[in-house]
Amino acid sequence: MTQTAPHSQNTDPAAAMDRMYRYTRHVYDTTRKFYLLGRDRLLRELDTRPDDSVVEIGCGTARNLIRLARIRPDVRLFGLDASDQMLETARQHIHAAGLDDRITVRQGLAENINHRDFGLDQPFDVPFFSYSLSMIPTWKESVDTALDQLAPGRTLYAVDFWDQADLPAPFRWTLTHWLKLFHVVHRPELIEYLQHLGDGDRFDLDVTSIMGRYAYIARLSPTP
């Protein structure tokens, strides 16, 4: 997924993501389906309209975009990811699904996303993050940029890990340590920042809990 930007090979986010996913990209979808909960619910609940431009920031293997193409045949789909390795797999999956004309993916960092890089004249109607923000060191800048790239009156969506506060403590401890093996962590500062934006005058925030605060779906919309 997307990372921060860089001055050496050791800190190059794209190179780091390529190293991480060089081999695991081949089994990524098979393994992640067991713990990336709420993704399909998010896809079903996206507020899309005919001919909308929908972009997944941190699209990985394009699993979500392919599913979305099937349930929302009237929208234009785009994906951004830092890892060329993941995008290689994404393009293979898109081609195998016969969706080359529906889904466009490109390499880039989340904090630099721009609708013009996808050949669009107008900002994105429906940008979303699916378990990518918790992998992005520059998550704050990425959220701010996504909001800057949001079409007037539309909504930014995110699904990601929460604090599991309503789950039994032993389960929570086991889950937290297991997820760390996959470089996945809950970032309390992330949801706190979204709440901070929602507490201001510019945005309204709606948060839905997934399975005892295992994860959340956040919807951030400009105030009318």
BASEMAR-153520 format. One record per residue (C-alpha): residue in one letter; chain; x, y, z. Coordinates in steps of 0.2 Angstrom, whole numbers. Layout:
# BASEMAR-153520
{type = A | mol = A | x = X | y = Y | z = Z}
...
This chain:
# BASEMAR-153520
{type = M | mol = A | x = 0 | y = 0 | z = 0}
{type = T | mol = A | x = 5 | y = 18 | z = 0}
{type = Q | mol = A | x = 20 | y = 25 | z = 10}
{type = T | mol = A | x = 29 | y = 41 | z = 13}
{type = A | mol = A | x = 42 | y = 49 | z = 1}
{type = P | mol = A | x = 60 | y = 47 | z = 2}
{type = H | mol = A | x = 78 | y = 51 | z = -2}
{type = S | mol = A | x = 87 | y = 34 | z = -2}
{type = Q | mol = A | x = 83 | y = 16 | z = -6}
{type = N | mol = A | x = 81 | y = 12 | z = 12}
{type = T | mol = A | x = 68 | y = 25 | z = 15}
{type = D | mol = A | x = 59 | y = 24 | z = -3}
{type = P | mol = A | x = 41 | y = 19 | z = 1}
{type = A | mol = A | x = 38 | y = 11 | z = -16}
{type = A | mol = A | x = 54 | y = 1 | z = -14}
{type = A | mol = A | x = 49 | y = -4 | z = 3}
{type = M | mol = A | x = 31 | y = -10 | z = -2}
{type = D | mol = A | x = 39 | y = -19 | z = -17}
{type = R | mol = A | x = 50 | y = -29 | z = -5}
{type = M | mol = A | x = 36 | y = -32 | z = 7}
{type = Y | mol = A | x = 24 | y = -39 | z = -7}
{type = R | mol = A | x = 36 | y = -46 | z = -19}
{type = Y | mol = A | x = 30 | y = -64 | z = -15}
{type = T | mol = A | x = 15 | y = -61 | z = -3}
{type = R | mol = A | x = 5 | y = -52 | z = -17}
{type = H | mol = A | x = 2 | y = -70 | z = -24}
{type = V | mol = A | x = -8 | y = -75 | z = -9}
{type = Y | mol = A | x = -13 | y = -58 | z = -2}
{type = D | mol = A | x = -31 | y = -60 | z = -6}
{type = T | mol = A | x = -32 | y = -77 | z = 1}
{type = T | mol = A | x = -25 | y = -73 | z = 17}
{type = R | mol = A | x = -32 | y = -56 | z = 20}
{type = K | mol = A | x = -50 | y = -61 | z = 18}
{type = F | mol = A | x = -50 | y = -68 | z = 36}
{type = Y | mol = A | x = -46 | y = -52 | z = 45}
{type = L | mol = A | x = -49 | y = -37 | z = 33}
{type = L | mol = A | x = -67 | y = -37 | z = 39}
{type = G | mol = A | x = -80 | y = -24 | z = 33}
{type = R | mol = A | x = -73 | y = -22 | z = 15}
{type = D | mol = A | x = -88 | y = -28 | z = 6}
{type = R | mol = A | x = -100 | y = -19 | z = 17}
{type = L | mol = A | x = -90 | y = -3 | z = 13}
{type = L | mol = A | x = -92 | y = -7 | z = -6}
{type = R | mol = A | x = -110 | y = -10 | z = -4}
{type = E | mol = A | x = -113 | y = 7 | z = 5}
{type = L | mol = A | x = -103 | y = 18 | z = -6}
{type = D | mol = A | x = -114 | y = 32 | z = -12}
{type = T | mol = A | x = -111 | y = 32 | z = -30}
{type = R | mol = A | x = -121 | y = 39 | z = -45}
{type = P | mol = A | x = -120 | y = 35 | z = -63}
{type = D | mol = A | x = -104 | y = 40 | z = -71}
{type = D | mol = A | x = -95 | y = 44 | z = -55}
{type = S | mol = A | x = -76 | y = 43 | z = -53}
{type = V | mol = A | x = -72 | y = 31 | z = -39}
{type = V | mol = A | x = -54 | y = 29 | z = -33}
{type = E | mol = A | x = -47 | y = 17 | z = -21}
{type = I | mol = A | x = -31 | y = 24 | z = -13}
{type = G | mol = A | x = -20 | y = 9 | z = -9}
{type = C | mol = A | x = -29 | y = -2 | z = -21}
{type = G | mol = A | x = -16 | y = -17 | z = -19}
{type = T | mol = A | x = -22 | y = -32 | z = -30}
{type = A | mol = A | x = -37 | y = -23 | z = -36}
{type = R | mol = A | x = -48 | y = -35 | z = -27}
{type = N | mol = A | x = -60 | y = -21 | z = -21}
{type = L | mol = A | x = -61 | y = -12 | z = -38}
{type = I | mol = A | x = -65 | y = -29 | z = -47}
{type = R | mol = A | x = -79 | y = -32 | z = -35}
{type = L | mol = A | x = -85 | y = -14 | z = -36}
{type = A | mol = A | x = -85 | y = -15 | z = -55}
{type = R | mol = A | x = -97 | y = -30 | z = -54}
{type = I | mol = A | x = -110 | y = -22 | z = -42}
{type = R | mol = A | x = -108 | y = -4 | z = -49}
{type = P | mol = A | x = -108 | y = -6 | z = -68}
{type = D | mol = A | x = -111 | y = 12 | z = -71}
{type = V | mol = A | x = -96 | y = 20 | z = -62}
{type = R | mol = A | x = -78 | y = 24 | z = -68}
{type = L | mol = A | x = -65 | y = 15 | z = -57}
{type = F | mol = A | x = -47 | y = 20 | z = -53}
{type = G | mol = A | x = -34 | y = 14 | z = -41}
{type = L | mol = A | x = -18 | y = 20 | z = -34}
{type = D | mol = A | x = -4 | y = 11 | z = -25}
{type = A | mol = A | x = 14 | y = 14 | z = -21}
{type = S | mol = A | x = 20 | y = -4 | z = -25}
{type = D | mol = A | x = 23 | y = -9 | z = -43}
{type = Q | mol = A | x = 23 | y = -27 | z = -38}
{type = M | mol = A | x = 6 | y = -26 | z = -32}
{type = L | mol = A | x = 0 | y = -16 | z = -47}
{type = E | mol = A | x = 7 | y = -30 | z = -58}
{type = T | mol = A | x = -4 | y = -42 | z = -49}
{type = A | mol = A | x = -18 | y = -30 | z = -50}
{type = R | mol = A | x = -17 | y = -28 | z = -69}
{type = Q | mol = A | x = -16 | y = -47 | z = -71}
{type = H | mol = A | x = -32 | y = -49 | z = -60}
{type = I | mol = A | x = -41 | y = -34 | z = -70}
{type = H | mol = A | x = -37 | y = -42 | z = -87}
{type = A | mol = A | x = -42 | y = -59 | z = -81}
{type = A | mol = A | x = -59 | y = -52 | z = -75}
{type = G | mol = A | x = -61 | y = -44 | z = -92}
{type = L | mol = A | x = -62 | y = -26 | z = -84}
{type = D | mol = A | x = -47 | y = -17 | z = -93}
{type = D | mol = A | x = -59 | y = -5 | z = -100}
{type = R | mol = A | x = -67 | y = -1 | z = -83}
{type = I | mol = A | x = -53 | y = 0 | z = -71}
{type = T | mol = A | x = -37 | y = 11 | z = -72}
{type = V | mol = A | x = -23 | y = 9 | z = -60}
{type = R | mol = A | x = -7 | y = 18 | z = -58}
{type = Q | mol = A | x = 8 | y = 19 | z = -46}
{type = G | mol = A | x = 10 | y = 34 | z = -34}
{type = L | mol = A | x = 10 | y = 39 | z = -16}
{type = A | mol = A | x = -7 | y = 43 | z = -7}
{type = E | mol = A | x = -2 | y = 60 | z = -2}
{type = N | mol = A | x = 2 | y = 65 | z = -20}
{type = I | mol = A | x = -14 | y = 58 | z = -28}
{type = N | mol = A | x = -22 | y = 70 | z = -41}
{type = H | mol = A | x = -37 | y = 67 | z = -52}
{type = R | mol = A | x = -27 | y = 74 | z = -67}
{type = D | mol = A | x = -15 | y = 60 | z = -66}
{type = F | mol = A | x = -29 | y = 49 | z = -71}
{type = G | mol = A | x = -34 | y = 60 | z = -86}
{type = L | mol = A | x = -49 | y = 67 | z = -76}
{type = D | mol = A | x = -55 | y = 85 | z = -78}
{type = Q | mol = A | x = -64 | y = 85 | z = -61}
{type = P | mol = A | x = -60 | y = 79 | z = -43}
{type = F | mol = A | x = -65 | y = 62 | z = -38}
{type = D | mol = A | x = -83 | y = 59 | z = -33}
{type = V | mol = A | x = -80 | y = 44 | z = -22}
{type = P | mol = A | x = -62 | y = 41 | z = -15}
{type = F | mol = A | x = -60 | y = 27 | z = -2}
{type = F | mol = A | x = -46 | y = 19 | z = 8}
{type = S | mol = A | x = -48 | y = 0 | z = 13}
{type = Y | mol = A | x = -36 | y = -5 | z = 26}
{type = S | mol = A | x = -23 | y = 6 | z = 18}
{type = L | mol = A | x = -22 | y = 21 | z = 30}
{type = S | mol = A | x = -15 | y = 11 | z = 44}
{type = M | mol = A | x = -1 | y = 6 | z = 33}
{type = I | mol = A | x = 3 | y = 24 | z = 27}
{type = P | mol = A | x = 16 | y = 33 | z = 38}
{type = T | mol = A | x = 10 | y = 49 | z = 30}
{type = W | mol = A | x = -8 | y = 45 | z = 33}
{type = K | mol = A | x = -13 | y = 63 | z = 39}
{type = E | mol = A | x = -6 | y = 71 | z = 23}
{type = S | mol = A | x = -15 | y = 57 | z = 13}
{type = V | mol = A | x = -32 | y = 60 | z = 21}
{type = D | mol = A | x = -30 | y = 79 | z = 18}
{type = T | mol = A | x = -25 | y = 77 | z = 0}
{type = A | mol = A | x = -40 | y = 65 | z = -3}
{type = L | mol = A | x = -51 | y = 78 | z = 5}
{type = D | mol = A | x = -43 | y = 91 | z = -7}
{type = Q | mol = A | x = -47 | y = 80 | z = -21}
{type = L | mol = A | x = -65 | y = 77 | z = -16}
{type = A | mol = A | x = -79 | y = 83 | z = -27}
{type = P | mol = A | x = -90 | y = 96 | z = -19}
{type = G | mol = A | x = -104 | y = 88 | z = -9}
{type = R | mol = A | x = -97 | y = 71 | z = -9}
{type = T | mol = A | x = -90 | y = 59 | z = 4}
{type = L | mol = A | x = -73 | y = 51 | z = 8}
{type = Y | mol = A | x = -74 | y = 34 | z = 15}
{type = A | mol = A | x = -62 | y = 23 | z = 25}
{type = V | mol = A | x = -62 | y = 6 | z = 33}
{type = D | mol = A | x = -48 | y = 1 | z = 45}
{type = F | mol = A | x = -44 | y = -7 | z = 61}
{type = W | mol = A | x = -51 | y = 0 | z = 77}
{type = D | mol = A | x = -46 | y = -3 | z = 95}
{type = Q | mol = A | x = -56 | y = -19 | z = 98}
{type = A | mol = A | x = -62 | y = -12 | z = 114}
{type = D | mol = A | x = -79 | y = -21 | z = 115}
{type = L | mol = A | x = -70 | y = -38 | z = 112}
{type = P | mol = A | x = -64 | y = -50 | z = 126}
{type = A | mol = A | x = -46 | y = -45 | z = 132}
{type = P | mol = A | x = -38 | y = -61 | z = 128}
{type = F | mol = A | x = -45 | y = -61 | z = 110}
{type = R | mol = A | x = -39 | y = -43 | z = 109}
{type = W | mol = A | x = -21 | y = -47 | z = 115}
{type = T | mol = A | x = -20 | y = -62 | z = 103}
{type = L | mol = A | x = -27 | y = -52 | z = 88}
{type = T | mol = A | x = -15 | y = -37 | z = 91}
{type = H | mol = A | x = 0 | y = -48 | z = 92}
{type = W | mol = A | x = -5 | y = -59 | z = 77}
{type = L | mol = A | x = -8 | y = -43 | z = 66}
{type = K | mol = A | x = 9 | y = -36 | z = 70}
{type = L | mol = A | x = 16 | y = -51 | z = 61}
{type = F | mol = A | x = 9 | y = -44 | z = 45}
{type = H | mol = A | x = 15 | y = -26 | z = 49}
{type = V | mol = A | x = -3 | y = -21 | z = 53}
{type = V | mol = A | x = -7 | y = -10 | z = 68}
{type = H | mol = A | x = -21 | y = 0 | z = 75}
{type = R | mol = A | x = -17 | y = 19 | z = 75}
{type = P | mol = A | x = -28 | y = 28 | z = 88}
{type = E | mol = A | x = -21 | y = 44 | z = 81}
{type = L | mol = A | x = -29 | y = 40 | z = 64}
{type = I | mol = A | x = -47 | y = 39 | z = 70}
{type = E | mol = A | x = -44 | y = 54 | z = 82}
{type = Y | mol = A | x = -39 | y = 64 | z = 68}
{type = L | mol = A | x = -55 | y = 60 | z = 58}
{type = Q | mol = A | x = -65 | y = 64 | z = 74}
{type = H | mol = A | x = -55 | y = 81 | z = 75}
{type = L | mol = A | x = -60 | y = 85 | z = 57}
{type = G | mol = A | x = -78 | y = 80 | z = 61}
{type = D | mol = A | x = -78 | y = 91 | z = 76}
{type = G | mol = A | x = -74 | y = 106 | z = 66}
{type = D | mol = A | x = -85 | y = 117 | z = 55}
{type = R | mol = A | x = -79 | y = 110 | z = 38}
{type = F | mol = A | x = -84 | y = 91 | z = 39}
{type = D | mol = A | x = -97 | y = 79 | z = 46}
{type = L | mol = A | x = -91 | y = 62 | z = 52}
{type = D | mol = A | x = -101 | y = 46 | z = 53}
{type = V | mol = A | x = -92 | y = 31 | z = 61}
{type = T | mol = A | x = -99 | y = 13 | z = 61}
{type = S | mol = A | x = -92 | y = 0 | z = 72}
{type = I | mol = A | x = -88 | y = -17 | z = 64}
{type = M | mol = A | x = -89 | y = -32 | z = 76}
{type = G | mol = A | x = -86 | y = -25 | z = 93}
{type = R | mol = A | x = -75 | y = -11 | z = 87}
{type = Y | mol = A | x = -64 | y = -23 | z = 78}
{type = A | mol = A | x = -64 | y = -11 | z = 64}
{type = Y | mol = A | x = -74 | y = 5 | z = 58}
{type = I | mol = A | x = -81 | y = 12 | z = 43}
{type = A | mol = A | x = -79 | y = 31 | z = 42}
{type = R | mol = A | x = -88 | y = 43 | z = 31}
{type = L | mol = A | x = -82 | y = 61 | z = 30}
{type = S | mol = A | x = -92 | y = 74 | z = 21}
{type = P | mol = A | x = -90 | y = 93 | z = 19}
{type = T | mol = A | x = -103 | y = 102 | z = 29}
{type = P | mol = A | x = -118 | y = 109 | z = 18}
